[in-house]
Amino acid sequence: MNIEFKQKWIAALKNGEYEQSVNILRSNIGYCCLGVLCDVIDNKKWNTVNGEFHWKSDDDDFYYAALPKTISQKLNISLDEEAELVRLNDTERLNFTEIAQWIEENL
């Protein structure tokens, strides 16, 4: 994984500025851990469509619940790693500090 973005992502997860949500990248309540990564990469790419937040990727696709392919490819995040992050955030409900620790140790 790109070290620069990894460090920025971990710092953002730990800084307490992001509220946590589940099942979508971003909501009116907060972000999932992958939504924080999208925001760190470019917080100007968020669009609101029918009241829901979508992140517009470089390939002009809009993403609501999954990590944009351009990000996973650019940062070399595998589908298995993405699935594990979703599980930790949405199913296990680990907090951002715990997820940041997993990222530090595993990505």
Secondary structure, DSSP 8 states (H G I E B T S, - for coil): --HHHHHHHHHHHHSS-S-B-SSSSB-SS-B-HHHHHHHHH-GGGEEEETTEEEEE-TTS-EESSS--HHHHHHHT--HHHHHHHHIIIIIS---HHHHHHHHHHH-
